[in-house]
């Protein structure tokens, strides 16, 4: 787990350095802060979305859609609908890797922001 987190963090840091170089052809602290903010926001958004889905929040919506729509031209029976596993059981991806990486990137961004304004 720690090795995966370290690898993901290094890749995120390299992306935060390379993206301004590719897009703007220069690297400044300001561009690094902006890019690292976007990267950390992406990781935090994905991890919070996974937490929400795994908590079962969307299970009632998907159950309702399963009851409303037809499958292969025929209506599903209540037994068939109940046999389909809910969305929260289908997603087994661990969100903690994205969450920790987003937090670490946010800390790096805040340290860079503090350096930029002082």
MOPAC internal coordinates of N, CA, C and O (Angstrom, degrees):
PM7 1SCF
backbone

  N    0.0000 0     0.00 0     0.00 0    0    0    0
  C    1.4594 1     0.00 0     0.00 0    1    0    0
  C    1.5252 1   110.74 1     0.00 0    2    1    0
  O    1.2310 1   120.69 1   134.75 1    3    2    1
  N    1.3431 1   116.29 1   -45.25 1    3    2    1
  C    1.4592 1   119.53 1  -178.72 1    5    3    2
  C    1.5242 1   110.44 1   -67.81 1    6    5    3
  O    1.2310 1   120.85 1   143.62 1    7    6    5
  N    1.3224 1   115.98 1   -36.38 1    7    6    5
  C    1.4648 1   119.24 1   178.37 1    9    7    6
  C    1.5365 1   111.02 1   -65.36 1   10    9    7
  O    1.2310 1   120.74 1   137.99 1   11   10    9
  N    1.3374 1   116.20 1   -42.01 1   11   10    9
  C    1.4665 1   119.94 1   177.44 1   13   11   10
  C    1.5270 1   110.93 1   -63.76 1   14   13   11
  O    1.2310 1   120.61 1   138.17 1   15   14   13
  N    1.3286 1   116.44 1   -41.83 1   15   14   13
  C    1.4556 1   120.83 1   178.81 1   17   15   14
  C    1.5261 1   110.92 1   -63.12 1   18   17   15
  O    1.2310 1   120.56 1   136.25 1   19   18   17
  N    1.3214 1   116.54 1   -43.75 1   19   18   17
  C    1.4595 1   120.74 1   179.31 1   21   19   18
  C    1.5308 1   110.82 1   -63.90 1   22   21   19
  O    1.2310 1   120.28 1   137.28 1   23   22   21
  N    1.3359 1   117.07 1   -42.72 1   23   22   21
  C    1.4583 1   121.09 1   178.31 1   25   23   22
  C    1.5246 1   111.32 1   -62.98 1   26   25   23
  O    1.2310 1   120.43 1   134.92 1   27   26   25
  N    1.3152 1   116.78 1   -45.08 1   27   26   25
  C    1.4706 1   120.68 1   179.24 1   29   27   26
  C    1.5258 1   110.89 1   -64.49 1   30   29   27
  O    1.2310 1   120.45 1   140.93 1   31   30   29
  N    1.3353 1   116.75 1   -39.07 1   31   30   29
  C    1.4592 1   120.65 1   178.58 1   33   31   30
  C    1.5248 1   111.02 1   -64.65 1   34   33   31
  O    1.2310 1   120.15 1   135.02 1   35   34   33
  N    1.3228 1   117.32 1   -44.98 1   35   34   33
  C    1.4703 1   120.65 1   179.12 1   37   35   34
  C    1.5249 1   110.41 1   -62.91 1   38   37   35
  O    1.2310 1   120.15 1   138.50 1   39   38   37
  N    1.3249 1   117.32 1   -41.50 1   39   38   37
  C    1.4662 1   120.08 1   178.05 1   41   39   38
  C    1.5276 1   110.84 1   -64.43 1   42   41   39
  O    1.2310 1   120.02 1   140.99 1   43   42   41
  N    1.3237 1   117.57 1   -39.01 1   43   42   41
  C    1.4674 1   121.06 1   178.35 1   45   43   42
  C    1.5212 1   111.02 1   -66.53 1   46   45   43
  O    1.2310 1   120.49 1   140.18 1   47   46   45
  N    1.3137 1   116.66 1   -39.82 1   47   46   45
  C    1.4569 1   121.18 1   178.88 1   49   47   46
  C    1.5240 1   111.12 1   -66.65 1   50   49   47
  O    1.2310 1   120.51 1   138.50 1   51   50   49
  N    1.3180 1   116.62 1   -41.50 1   51   50   49
  C    1.4647 1   120.30 1   176.80 1   53   51   50
  C    1.5249 1   110.22 1   -64.12 1   54   53   51
  O    1.2310 1   120.28 1   139.87 1   55   54   53
  N    1.3297 1   117.06 1   -40.13 1   55   54   53
  C    1.4675 1   120.29 1   177.67 1   57   55   54
  C    1.5231 1   110.97 1   -64.47 1   58   57   55
  O    1.2310 1   120.17 1   141.83 1   59   58   57
  N    1.3349 1   117.29 1   -38.17 1   59   58   57
  C    1.4665 1   120.66 1   179.13 1   61   59   58
  C    1.5245 1   111.32 1   -67.54 1   62   61   59
  O    1.2310 1   120.15 1   155.51 1   63   62   61
  N    1.3082 1   117.31 1   -24.49 1   63   62   61
  C    1.4689 1   120.54 1   177.63 1   65   63   62
  C    1.5236 1   111.08 1   -88.23 1   66   65   63
  O    1.2310 1   120.21 1   139.83 1   67   66   65
  N    1.3368 1   117.20 1   -40.17 1   67   66   65
  C    1.4645 1   120.28 1  -175.11 1   69   67   66
  C    1.5304 1   113.98 1   -78.16 1   70   69   67
  O    1.2310 1   119.84 1   146.23 1   71   70   69
  N    1.3193 1   117.91 1   -33.77 1   71   70   69
  C    1.4724 1   119.66 1  -177.80 1   73   71   70
  C    1.5290 1   113.35 1   -60.35 1   74   73   71
  O    1.2310 1   118.69 1   134.50 1   75   74   73
  N    1.3334 1   120.10 1   -45.50 1   75   74   73
  C    1.4705 1   117.61 1   175.63 1   77   75   74
  C    1.5330 1   112.80 1   -63.74 1   78   77   75
  O    1.2310 1   120.85 1   146.40 1   79   78   77
  N    1.3308 1   115.98 1   -33.60 1   79   78   77
  C    1.4620 1   118.29 1   177.68 1   81   79   78
  C    1.5200 1   111.76 1   -66.25 1   82   81   79
  O    1.2310 1   120.49 1   141.26 1   83   82   81
  N    1.3070 1   116.67 1   -38.74 1   83   82   81
  C    1.4626 1   120.75 1   179.76 1   85   83   82
  C    1.5246 1   111.20 1   -73.05 1   86   85   83
  O    1.2310 1   120.23 1   135.79 1   87   86   85
  N    1.3146 1   117.17 1   -44.21 1   87   86   85
  C    1.4675 1   120.64 1  -174.07 1   89   87   86
  C    1.5280 1   111.91 1   -79.91 1   90   89   87
  O    1.2310 1   120.16 1   131.84 1   91   90   89
  N    1.3470 1   117.29 1   -48.16 1   91   90   89
  C    1.4604 1   121.22 1  -173.00 1   93   91   90
  C    1.5262 1   113.84 1  -104.96 1   94   93   91
  O    1.2310 1   120.01 1   174.88 1   95   94   93
  N    1.3270 1   117.58 1    -5.12 1   95   94   93
  C    1.4664 1   123.55 1  -179.22 1   97   95   94
  C    1.5229 1   112.74 1    60.99 1   98   97   95
  O    1.2310 1   120.58 1  -154.54 1   99   98   97
  N    1.3124 1   116.49 1    25.46 1   99   98   97
  C    1.4600 1   121.37 1   174.16 1  101   99   98
  C    1.5261 1   108.38 1  -158.88 1  102  101   99
  O    1.2310 1   121.43 1   -19.14 1  103  102  101
  N    1.3257 1   114.88 1   160.86 1  103  102  101
  C    1.4522 1   120.30 1   179.02 1  105  103  102
  C    1.5165 1   108.40 1  -128.13 1  106  105  103
  O    1.2310 1   121.19 1   -63.94 1  107  106  105
  N    1.3128 1   115.33 1   116.06 1  107  106  105
  C    1.4586 1   121.16 1   174.98 1  109  107  106
  C    1.5228 1   107.43 1  -122.73 1  110  109  107
  O    1.2310 1   121.00 1   -14.69 1  111  110  109
  N    1.3085 1   115.69 1   165.31 1  111  110  109
  C    1.4615 1   119.87 1   178.75 1  113  111  110
  C    1.5208 1   110.77 1   -63.52 1  114  113  111
  O    1.2310 1   120.67 1   143.36 1  115  114  113
  N    1.3194 1   116.33 1   -36.64 1  115  114  113
  C    1.4605 1   121.31 1   178.91 1  117  115  114
  C    1.5356 1   111.08 1   -62.76 1  118  117  115
  O    1.2310 1   119.98 1   134.92 1  119  118  117
  N    1.3309 1   117.63 1   -45.08 1  119  118  117
  C    1.4629 1   121.17 1   178.97 1  121  119  118
  C    1.5290 1   111.26 1   -67.84 1  122  121  119
  O    1.2310 1   120.46 1   144.34 1  123  122  121
  N    1.3258 1   116.72 1   -35.66 1  123  122  121
  C    1.4663 1   120.20 1   176.32 1  125  123  122
  C    1.5309 1   110.81 1   -63.85 1  126  125  123
  O    1.2310 1   120.37 1   138.33 1  127  126  125
  N    1.3276 1   116.90 1   -41.67 1  127  126  125
  C    1.4702 1   121.10 1   179.27 1  129  127  126
  C    1.5241 1   110.09 1   -63.26 1  130  129  127
  O    1.2310 1   120.21 1   135.28 1  131  130  129
  N    1.3210 1   117.21 1   -44.72 1  131  130  129
  C    1.4652 1   120.41 1   179.95 1  133  131  130
  C    1.5251 1   111.81 1   -63.55 1  134  133  131
  O    1.2310 1   120.69 1   135.73 1  135  134  133
  N    1.3166 1   116.30 1   -44.27 1  135  134  133
  C    1.4588 1   119.94 1  -178.86 1  137  135  134
  C    1.5215 1   111.41 1   -68.16 1  138  137  135
  O    1.2310 1   119.94 1   138.18 1  139  138  137
  N    1.3216 1   117.71 1   -41.82 1  139  138  137
  C    1.4562 1   119.63 1   179.38 1  141  139  138
  C    1.5308 1   111.02 1   -67.33 1  142  141  139
  O    1.2310 1   119.92 1   149.32 1  143  142  141
  N    1.3357 1   117.75 1   -30.68 1  143  142  141
  C    1.4602 1   120.39 1   174.76 1  145  143  142
  C    1.5237 1   110.93 1   -63.90 1  146  145  143
  O    1.2310 1   120.28 1   136.01 1  147  146  145
  N    1.3099 1   117.08 1   -43.99 1  147  146  145
  C    1.4713 1   120.79 1  -179.99 1  149  147  146
  C    1.5271 1   110.16 1   -64.61 1  150  149  147
  O    1.2310 1   120.32 1   138.40 1  151  150  149
  N    1.3178 1   116.99 1   -41.60 1  151  150  149
  C    1.4615 1   120.46 1  -179.77 1  153  151  150
  C    1.5243 1   110.77 1   -66.33 1  154  153  151
  O    1.2310 1   120.03 1   134.41 1  155  154  153
  N    1.3347 1   117.55 1   -45.59 1  155  154  153
  C    1.4698 1   119.24 1  -179.48 1  157  155  154
  C    1.5283 1   110.36 1   -67.98 1  158  157  155
  O    1.2310 1   119.55 1   144.87 1  159  158  157
  N    1.3175 1   118.47 1   -35.13 1  159  158  157
  C    1.4672 1   120.69 1   177.38 1  161  159  158
  C    1.5242 1   110.79 1   -64.82 1  162  161  159
  O    1.2310 1   120.22 1   141.21 1  163  162  161
  N    1.3296 1   117.18 1   -38.79 1  163  162  161
  C    1.4644 1   120.99 1   177.42 1  165  163  162
  C    1.5278 1   110.72 1   -61.63 1  166  165  163
  O    1.2310 1   120.21 1   131.20 1  167  166  165
  N    1.3238 1   117.20 1   -48.80 1  167  166  165
  C    1.4580 1   120.45 1  -178.90 1  169  167  166
  C    1.5245 1   111.93 1   -65.40 1  170  169  167
  O    1.2310 1   120.13 1   139.86 1  171  170  169
  N    1.3137 1   117.36 1   -40.14 1  171  170  169
  C    1.4634 1   119.99 1   178.52 1  173  171  170
  C    1.5293 1   111.32 1   -67.38 1  174  173  171
  O    1.2310 1   120.53 1   141.01 1  175  174  173
  N    1.3323 1   116.59 1   -38.99 1  175  174  173
  C    1.4642 1   120.20 1   178.65 1  177  175  174
  C    1.5227 1   111.09 1   -64.09 1  178  177  175
  O    1.2310 1   120.37 1   134.38 1  179  178  177
  N    1.3287 1   116.90 1   -45.62 1  179  178  177
  C    1.4642 1   120.30 1  -179.87 1  181  179  178
  C    1.5229 1   110.69 1   -63.77 1  182  181  179
  O    1.2310 1   120.09 1   137.27 1  183  182  181
  N    1.3288 1   117.43 1   -42.73 1  183  182  181
  C    1.4637 1   119.22 1  -179.37 1  185  183  182
  C    1.5246 1   111.43 1   -66.84 1  186  185  183
  O    1.2310 1   119.60 1   140.09 1  187  186  185
  N    1.3195 1   118.36 1   -39.91 1  187  186  185
  C    1.4653 1   120.27 1   178.17 1  189  187  186
  C    1.5282 1   111.66 1   -68.71 1  190  189  187
  O    1.2310 1   120.26 1   145.76 1  191  190  189
  N    1.3284 1   117.11 1   -34.24 1  191  190  189
  C    1.4615 1   120.33 1   175.08 1  193  191  190
  C    1.5243 1   110.71 1   -65.19 1  194  193  191
  O    1.2310 1   120.21 1   137.47 1  195  194  193
  N    1.3273 1   117.21 1   -42.53 1  195  194  193
  C    1.4622 1   120.60 1   177.71 1  197  195  194
  C    1.5285 1   111.49 1   -64.00 1  198  197  195
  O    1.2310 1   120.25 1   139.85 1  199  198  197
  N    1.3208 1   117.13 1   -40.15 1  199  198  197
  C    1.4632 1   120.64 1   177.93 1  201  199  198
  C    1.5270 1   110.21 1   -62.54 1  202  201  199
  O    1.2310 1   120.55 1   137.82 1  203  202  201
  N    1.3211 1   116.56 1   -42.18 1  203  202  201
  C    1.4672 1   120.73 1  -179.46 1  205  203  202
  C    1.5250 1   111.38 1   -65.75 1  206  205  203
  O    1.2310 1   120.46 1   136.42 1  207  206  205
  N    1.3185 1   116.72 1   -43.58 1  207  206  205
  C    1.4645 1   119.88 1  -179.49 1  209  207  206
  C    1.5239 1   110.72 1   -67.46 1  210  209  207
  O    1.2310 1   120.28 1   137.28 1  211  210  209
  N    1.3348 1   117.07 1   -42.72 1  211  210  209
  C    1.4627 1   120.44 1  -178.87 1  213  211  210
  C    1.5255 1   112.57 1   -69.63 1  214  213  211
  O    1.2310 1   119.90 1   160.44 1  215  214  213
  N    1.3261 1   117.79 1   -19.56 1  215  214  213
  C    1.4657 1   120.00 1   179.02 1  217  215  214
  C    1.5255 1   111.93 1   -75.51 1  218  217  215
  O    1.2310 1   119.77 1   166.30 1  219  218  217
  N    1.3313 1   118.04 1   -13.70 1  219  218  217
  C    1.4571 1   121.37 1   179.28 1  221  219  218
  C    1.5097 1   113.69 1    95.49 1  222  221  219
  O    1.2310 1   119.80 1  -168.42 1  223  222  221
  N    1.3206 1   117.99 1    11.58 1  223  222  221
  C    1.4546 1   121.51 1  -177.46 1  225  223  222
  C    1.5292 1   111.92 1   -61.77 1  226  225  223
  O    1.2310 1   120.23 1   142.19 1  227  226  225
  N    1.3394 1   117.17 1   -37.81 1  227  226  225
  C    1.4602 1   121.28 1  -175.62 1  229  227  226
  C    1.5250 1   113.34 1   -93.00 1  230  229  227
  O    1.2310 1   119.72 1  -178.80 1  231  230  229
  N    1.3245 1   118.14 1     1.20 1  231  230  229
  C    1.4611 1   120.48 1  -178.10 1  233  231  230
  C    1.5245 1   112.44 1   -62.93 1  234  233  231
  O    1.2310 1   120.11 1   140.11 1  235  234  233
  N    1.3147 1   117.40 1   -39.89 1  235  234  233
  C    1.4713 1   120.15 1  -179.89 1  237  235  234
  C    1.5316 1   110.89 1   -66.72 1  238  237  235
  O    1.2310 1   120.42 1   141.90 1  239  238  237
  N    1.3298 1   116.81 1   -38.10 1  239  238  237
  C    1.4701 1   119.89 1   178.75 1  241  239  238
  C    1.5253 1   110.72 1   -64.81 1  242  241  239
  O    1.2310 1   120.77 1   133.30 1  243  242  241
  N    1.3311 1   116.14 1   -46.70 1  243  242  241
  C    1.4611 1   118.91 1  -178.29 1  245  243  242
  C    1.5261 1   111.22 1   -67.60 1  246  245  243
  O    1.2310 1   120.04 1   145.90 1  247  246  245
  N    1.3288 1   117.52 1   -34.10 1  247  246  245
  C    1.4622 1   120.07 1   176.31 1  249  247  246
  C    1.5273 1   110.41 1   -63.69 1  250  249  247
  O    1.2310 1   120.54 1   137.61 1  251  250  249
  N    1.3204 1   116.57 1   -42.39 1  251  250  249
  C    1.4630 1   120.35 1   178.15 1  253  251  250
  C    1.5106 1   112.61 1   -64.25 1  254  253  251
  O    1.2310 1   120.14 1   139.61 1  255  254  253
  N    1.3250 1   117.34 1   -40.39 1  255  254  253
  C    1.4609 1   120.25 1   178.43 1  257  255  254
  C    1.5269 1   110.82 1   -67.86 1  258  257  255
  O    1.2310 1   120.04 1   143.91 1  259  258  257
  N    1.3280 1   117.53 1   -36.09 1  259  258  257
  C    1.4558 1   119.98 1   177.56 1  261  259  258
  C    1.5288 1   111.02 1   -64.03 1  262  261  259
  O    1.2310 1   120.14 1   142.11 1  263  262  261
  N    1.3090 1   117.33 1   -37.89 1  263  262  261
  C    1.4620 1   120.81 1   179.67 1  265  263  262
  C    1.5298 1   111.27 1   -72.37 1  266  265  263
  O    1.2310 1   120.27 1   149.73 1  267  266  265
  N    1.3271 1   117.08 1   -30.27 1  267  266  265
  C    1.4534 1   120.41 1  -174.57 1  269  267  266
  C    1.5314 1   112.36 1   -82.52 1  270  269  267
  O    1.2310 1   120.08 1   140.68 1  271  270  269
  N    1.3209 1   117.45 1   -39.32 1  271  270  269
  C    1.4538 1   119.94 1  -174.90 1  273  271  270
  C    1.5278 1   111.26 1   -90.56 1  274  273  271
  O    1.2310 1   121.70 1   -20.77 1  275  274  273
  N    1.3262 1   114.34 1   159.23 1  275  274  273
  C    1.4596 1   120.62 1   179.10 1  277  275  274
  C    1.5217 1   109.22 1  -100.84 1  278  277  275
  O    1.2310 1   121.03 1   -22.33 1  279  278  277
  N    1.3358 1   115.63 1   157.67 1  279  278  277
  C    1.4510 1   121.03 1  -179.68 1  281  279  278
  C    1.5237 1   109.07 1  -122.02 1  282  281  279
  O    1.2310 1   120.21 1   -58.56 1  283  282  281
  N    1.3095 1   117.20 1   121.44 1  283  282  281
  C    1.4708 1   123.63 1   178.24 1  285  283  282
  C    1.5238 1   111.78 1    57.09 1  286  285  283
  O    1.2310 1   120.75 1  -140.59 1  287  286  285
  N    1.3051 1   116.18 1    39.41 1  287  286  285
  C    1.4532 1   120.98 1   175.78 1  289  287  286
  C    1.5161 1   115.40 1    81.52 1  290  289  287
  O    1.2310 1   119.71 1   178.26 1  291  290  289
  N    1.3243 1   118.17 1    -1.74 1  291  290  289
  C    1.4611 1   119.63 1   178.88 1  293  291  290
  C    1.5166 1   109.42 1  -126.58 1  294  293  291
  O    1.2310 1   121.44 1   -28.34 1  295  294  293
  N    1.3078 1   114.84 1   151.66 1  295  294  293
  C    1.4577 1   119.94 1   179.56 1  297  295  294
  C    1.5262 1   109.65 1   -76.75 1  298  297  295
  O    1.2310 1   120.81 1   -37.70 1  299  298  297
  N    1.3112 1   116.06 1   142.30 1  299  298  297
  C    1.4585 1   120.21 1   178.91 1  301  299  298
  C    1.5231 1   109.87 1   -80.84 1  302  301  299
  O    1.2310 1   121.02 1   -39.78 1  303  302  301
  N    1.3031 1   115.65 1   140.22 1  303  302  301
  C    1.4621 1   119.16 1   176.11 1  305  303  302
  C    1.5289 1   108.75 1   -79.81 1  306  305  303
  O    1.2310 1   120.99 1   -13.80 1  307  306  305
  N    1.3186 1   115.70 1   166.20 1  307  306  305
  C    1.4700 1   120.15 1   179.75 1  309  307  306
  C    1.5218 1   110.70 1   -61.61 1  310  309  307
  O    1.2310 1   120.34 1   144.19 1  311  310  309
  N    1.3229 1   116.95 1   -35.81 1  311  310  309
  C    1.4637 1   120.91 1   179.42 1  313  311  310
  C    1.5298 1   110.60 1   -65.60 1  314  313  311
  O    1.2310 1   120.54 1   137.38 1  315  314  313
  N    1.3433 1   116.57 1   -42.62 1  315  314  313
  C    1.4695 1   120.23 1   179.21 1  317  315  314
  C    1.5268 1   111.39 1   -65.05 1  318  317  315
  O    1.2310 1   120.41 1   141.43 1  319  318  317
  N    1.3098 1   116.83 1   -38.57 1  319  318  317
  C    1.4619 1   121.15 1   178.93 1  321  319  318
  C    1.5199 1   109.99 1   -66.29 1  322  321  319
  O    1.2310 1   120.31 1   139.16 1  323  322  321
  N    1.3268 1   117.02 1   -40.84 1  323  322  321
  C    1.4643 1   120.53 1  -179.56 1  325  323  322
  C    1.5219 1   112.47 1   -69.43 1  326  325  323
  O    1.2310 1   119.98 1   155.52 1  327  326  325
  N    1.3364 1   117.65 1   -24.48 1  327  326  325
  C    1.4562 1   121.12 1   179.33 1  329  327  326
  C    1.5246 1   112.67 1   -75.57 1  330  329  327
  O    1.2310 1   120.02 1   157.24 1  331  330  329
  N    1.3183 1   117.57 1   -22.76 1  331  330  329
  C    1.4628 1   121.01 1   178.99 1  333  331  330
  C    1.5220 1   108.40 1   -73.51 1  334  333  331
  O    1.2310 1   119.86 1   -54.08 1  335  334  333
  N    1.3256 1   117.87 1   125.92 1  335  334  333
  C    1.4741 1   119.03 1  -178.27 1  337  335  334
  C    1.5274 1   110.79 1   -69.44 1  338  337  335
  O    1.2310 1   120.26 1   -32.66 1  339  338  337
  N    1.3267 1   117.12 1   147.34 1  339  338  337
  C    1.4743 1   119.85 1   178.37 1  341  339  338
  C    1.5307 1   111.07 1   -68.92 1  342  341  339
  O    1.2310 1   121.09 1   -17.55 1  343  342  341
  N    1.3160 1   115.52 1   162.45 1  343  342  341
  C    1.4589 1   122.05 1  -177.24 1  345  343  342
  C    1.5256 1   111.17 1   -60.97 1  346  345  343
  O    1.2310 1   120.22 1   143.95 1  347  346  345
  N    1.3128 1   117.18 1   -36.05 1  347  346  345
  C    1.4617 1   120.03 1  -178.39 1  349  347  346
  C    1.5270 1   111.88 1   -65.42 1  350  349  347
  O    1.2310 1   119.98 1   153.72 1  351  350  349
  N    1.3176 1   117.65 1   -26.28 1  351  350  349
  C    1.4710 1   120.70 1   177.64 1  353  351  350
  C    1.5208 1   111.57 1   -84.95 1  354  353  351
  O    1.2310 1   119.70 1   157.27 1  355  354  353
  N    1.3226 1   118.18 1   -22.73 1  355  354  353
  C    1.4591 1   121.47 1  -179.04 1  357  355  354
  C    1.5248 1   112.94 1   -76.67 1  358  357  355
  O    1.2310 1   120.27 1   148.14 1  359  358  357
  N    1.3209 1   117.09 1   -31.86 1  359  358  357
  C    1.4592 1   121.02 1  -177.74 1  361  359  358
  C    1.5209 1   108.49 1   -90.18 1  362  361  359
  O    1.2310 1   121.20 1   -68.08 1  363  362  361
  N    1.3074 1   115.30 1   111.92 1  363  362  361
  C    1.4598 1   121.26 1   179.89 1  365  363  362
  C    1.5212 1   111.36 1  -113.81 1  366  365  363
  O    1.2310 1   119.85 1  -168.58 1  367  366  365
  N    1.3236 1   117.89 1    11.42 1  367  366  365
  C    1.4579 1   122.66 1  -177.53 1  369  367  366
  C    1.5290 1   109.71 1   -73.13 1  370  369  367
  O    1.2310 1   120.71 1   -45.33 1  371  370  369
  N    1.3232 1   116.25 1   134.67 1  371  370  369
  C    1.4585 1   121.05 1  -179.01 1  373  371  370
  C    1.5257 1   109.88 1   -78.64 1  374  373  371
  O    1.2310 1   120.36 1   -57.00 1  375  374  373
  N    1.3060 1   116.91 1   123.00 1  375  374  373
  C    1.4610 1   122.08 1  -176.52 1  377  375  374
  C    1.5248 1   112.78 1   -85.19 1  378  377  375
  O    1.2310 1   119.84 1   164.83 1  379  378  377
  N    1.3191 1   117.90 1   -15.17 1  379  378  377
  C    1.4681 1   120.40 1  -172.14 1  381  379  378
  C    1.5272 1   112.41 1   -65.31 1  382  381  379
  O    1.2310 1   119.92 1   148.99 1  383  382  381
  N    1.3224 1   117.76 1   -31.01 1  383  382  381
  C    1.4649 1   120.75 1   178.83 1  385  383  382
  C    1.5315 1   110.72 1   -62.29 1  386  385  383
  O    1.2310 1   120.47 1   133.04 1  387  386  385
  N    1.3346 1   116.71 1   -46.96 1  387  386  385
  C    1.4592 1   120.78 1   178.43 1  389  387  386
  C    1.5228 1   111.54 1   -67.80 1  390  389  387
  O    1.2310 1   120.40 1   141.49 1  391  390  389
  N    1.3272 1   116.83 1   -38.51 1  391  390  389
  C    1.4556 1   120.75 1  -179.26 1  393  391  390
  C    1.5228 1   111.15 1   -64.03 1  394  393  391
  O    1.2310 1   119.94 1   131.17 1  395  394  393
  N    1.3244 1   117.72 1   -48.83 1  395  394  393
  C    1.4627 1   120.85 1  -179.88 1  397  395  394
  C    1.5185 1   111.70 1   -64.74 1  398  397  395
  O    1.2310 1   120.33 1   140.36 1  399  398  397
  N    1.3411 1   116.97 1   -39.64 1  399  398  397
  C    1.4610 1   119.33 1   178.37 1  401  399  398
  C    1.5262 1   110.96 1   -65.38 1  402  401  399
  O    1.2310 1   120.04 1   139.99 1  403  402  401
  N    1.3207 1   117.53 1   -40.01 1  403  402  401
  C    1.4590 1   120.42 1   177.13 1  405  403  402
  C    1.5153 1   112.33 1   -63.75 1  406  405  403
  O    1.2310 1   120.58 1   140.87 1  407  406  405
  N    1.3282 1   116.49 1   -39.13 1  407  406  405
  C    1.4680 1   120.28 1   178.69 1  409  407  406
  C    1.5244 1   111.10 1   -67.80 1  410  409  407
  O    1.2310 1   120.44 1   136.95 1  411  410  409
  N    1.3369 1   116.76 1   -43.05 1  411  410  409
  C    1.4702 1   120.03 1   179.29 1  413  411  410
  C    1.5273 1   110.41 1   -64.94 1  414  413  411
  O    1.2310 1   120.00 1   138.38 1  415  414  413
  N    1.3281 1   117.61 1   -41.62 1  415  414  413
  C    1.4698 1   119.91 1   177.40 1  417  415  414
  C    1.5314 1   110.70 1   -65.15 1  418  417  415
  O    1.2310 1   119.72 1   144.99 1  419  418  417
  N    1.3247 1   118.14 1   -35.01 1  419  418  417
  C    1.4642 1   121.27 1   177.11 1  421  419  418
  C    1.5235 1   110.63 1   -66.04 1  422  421  419
  O    1.2310 1   120.29 1   141.17 1  423  422  421
  N    1.3299 1   117.05 1   -38.83 1  423  422  421
  C    1.4690 1   120.32 1   177.58 1  425  423  422
  C    1.5256 1   110.37 1   -64.90 1  426  425  423
  O    1.2310 1   120.47 1   136.33 1  427  426  425
  N    1.3414 1   116.71 1   -43.67 1  427  426  425
  C    1.4709 1   120.67 1   177.44 1  429  427  426
  C    1.5234 1   110.06 1   -61.36 1  430  429  427
  O    1.2310 1   120.45 1   138.45 1  431  430  429
  N    1.3247 1   116.74 1   -41.55 1  431  430  429
  C    1.4599 1   120.46 1   179.29 1  433  431  430
  C    1.5213 1   110.99 1   -64.95 1  434  433  431
  O    1.2310 1   119.93 1   138.82 1  435  434  433
  N    1.3366 1   117.74 1   -41.18 1  435  434  433
  C    1.4690 1   120.47 1   179.98 1  437  435  434
  C    1.5257 1   111.65 1   -68.05 1  438  437  435
  O    1.2310 1   119.87 1   142.86 1  439  438  437
  N    1.3204 1   117.86 1   -37.14 1  439  438  437
  C    1.4654 1   120.65 1   175.16 1  441  439  438
  C    1.5232 1   110.06 1   -64.21 1  442  441  439
  O    1.2310 1   120.15 1   137.12 1  443  442  441
  N    1.3264 1   117.31 1   -42.88 1  443  442  441
  C    1.4695 1   120.82 1   177.24 1  445  443  442
  C    1.5256 1   111.17 1   -64.01 1  446  445  443
  O    1.2310 1   120.56 1   141.67 1  447  446  445
  N    1.3129 1   116.53 1   -38.33 1  447  446  445
  C    1.4520 1   120.62 1   178.14 1  449  447  446
  C    1.5223 1   111.73 1   -65.47 1  450  449  447
  O    1.2310 1   120.80 1   140.38 1  451  450  449
  N    1.3233 1   116.08 1   -39.62 1  451  450  449
  C    1.4597 1   120.25 1   176.52 1  453  451  450
  C    1.5175 1   111.09 1   -63.53 1  454  453  451
  O    1.2310 1   120.24 1   138.14 1  455  454  453
  N    1.3360 1   117.15 1   -41.86 1  455  454  453
  C    1.4709 1   121.19 1   177.05 1  457  455  454
  C    1.5311 1   110.66 1   -64.25 1  458  457  455
  O    1.2310 1   120.87 1   140.20 1  459  458  457
  N    1.3365 1   115.95 1   -39.80 1  459  458  457
  C    1.4728 1   119.92 1  -178.23 1  461  459  458
  C    1.5290 1   112.00 1   -63.71 1  462  461  459
  O    1.2310 1   120.07 1   140.81 1  463  462  461
  N    1.3248 1   117.48 1   -39.19 1  463  462  461
  C    1.4593 1   119.98 1  -176.40 1  465  463  462
  C    1.5292 1   113.61 1   -89.44 1  466  465  463
  O    1.2310 1   119.43 1   177.03 1  467  466  465
  N    1.3254 1   118.70 1    -2.97 1  467  466  465
  C    1.4720 1   120.81 1   177.20 1  469  467  466
  C    1.4890 1   111.88 1  -114.39 1  470  469  467
  O    1.2310 1   120.10 1   180.00 1  471  470  469

